[in-house]
Amino acid sequence: MHAETGFSSSPQLSEELRLLRMLHNVGATSLEKSLSLQQICEWTEMESSAVSLHLEKLVATGYVQFMKADDTDKYHVTLDGMRKVLSMYS
C-alpha cells in the first residue's frame, strides 16, 4: 500500500470507499486526469478483478465515472464522489 493514498487500517471503511479515497487523493478527479484500470491496480496493489468489481459498484452509486479513451477504459471521481470522500474527513 502507498503512503500517499492515505489509507487507514480501519476495518469499518469498505474496499469501495478506500478505492474512492485513493482515486481522489491521487487526483483522478476529472476527465483529463482519469486513470486506467492498470494504473489503478498499480496504485492500490490490488488484482484487476477486485478493482473492476469495486469500480462497478462506485460507478453504480455515481461516485466514479467511466469513460473510454483510445480504446482504454478510464475512471475518475465525480463531484458526488468528491463530496463523499470529503465527508470522511469531517
C-alpha positions as CSV (number, residue, x, y, z in Angstrom):
1,M,0.0,0.0,0.0
2,H,1.2,3.5,-0.8
3,A,1.5,6.1,2.0
4,E,0.3,8.8,-0.5
5,T,-3.1,7.2,-0.7
6,G,-3.9,8.0,3.0
7,F,-5.4,4.5,3.5
8,S,-6.1,3.7,7.1
9,S,-6.3,0.2,8.5
10,S,-9.8,0.9,9.8
11,P,-11.9,-2.2,9.2
12,Q,-15.1,0.0,9.0
13,L,-14.1,1.5,5.7
14,S,-15.3,-0.6,2.8
15,E,-12.9,-1.5,0.0
16,E,-15.0,0.6,-2.4
17,L,-14.6,3.7,-0.2
18,R,-10.9,3.0,0.2
19,L,-10.6,2.9,-3.6
20,L,-12.7,6.0,-3.9
21,R,-10.5,7.9,-1.4
22,M,-7.3,6.7,-3.2
23,L,-8.6,7.9,-6.6
24,H,-9.5,11.3,-5.0
25,N,-6.2,11.6,-3.2
26,V,-4.1,10.8,-6.3
27,G,-6.0,13.5,-8.3
28,A,-8.2,11.3,-10.6
29,T,-10.9,13.9,-10.3
30,S,-11.7,14.9,-13.9
31,L,-11.9,13.5,-17.4
32,E,-8.4,14.7,-18.2
33,K,-7.0,13.0,-15.1
34,S,-8.8,9.7,-15.4
35,L,-6.8,6.6,-14.7
36,S,-6.8,3.3,-16.5
37,L,-7.6,0.0,-14.7
38,Q,-3.9,-0.9,-14.9
39,Q,-2.9,2.4,-13.3
40,I,-5.4,2.0,-10.5
41,C,-4.2,-1.6,-9.9
42,E,-0.6,-0.3,-9.6
43,W,-1.6,2.4,-7.1
44,T,-3.7,0.1,-5.0
45,E,-1.6,-3.1,-5.4
46,M,-4.9,-5.0,-5.9
47,E,-5.8,-7.6,-8.5
48,S,-7.6,-6.2,-11.5
49,S,-10.7,-8.4,-10.9
50,A,-11.1,-6.9,-7.4
51,V,-10.6,-3.4,-8.7
52,S,-13.1,-3.9,-11.5
53,L,-15.7,-5.2,-9.1
54,H,-15.2,-2.2,-6.8
55,L,-15.2,0.3,-9.7
56,E,-18.5,-1.2,-10.9
57,K,-20.1,-0.5,-7.6
58,L,-18.7,3.0,-7.4
59,V,-19.9,3.8,-10.9
60,A,-23.4,2.4,-10.0
61,T,-23.5,4.8,-7.0
62,G,-22.4,7.7,-9.1
63,Y,-19.2,8.3,-7.2
64,V,-17.0,7.3,-10.1
65,Q,-17.4,8.0,-13.8
66,F,-16.3,5.6,-16.5
67,M,-15.1,6.7,-19.9
68,K,-13.4,5.1,-22.9
69,A,-10.3,6.9,-24.3
70,D,-8.3,5.5,-27.2
71,D,-9.8,2.0,-26.5
72,T,-8.8,2.2,-22.9
73,D,-11.3,2.1,-20.0
74,K,-10.6,5.0,-17.7
75,Y,-12.2,6.2,-14.4
76,H,-12.3,9.3,-12.3
77,V,-14.1,10.6,-9.2
78,T,-17.4,12.5,-9.8
79,L,-18.5,15.6,-7.8
80,D,-20.7,13.3,-5.6
81,G,-17.6,11.1,-5.1
82,M,-15.5,14.1,-4.0
83,R,-18.2,15.1,-1.6
84,K,-18.3,11.5,-0.2
85,V,-14.5,11.5,0.3
86,L,-14.5,14.9,1.9
87,S,-17.3,13.8,4.3
88,M,-15.0,11.0,5.5
89,Y,-12.6,13.6,6.9
90,S,-15.1,15.6,8.8
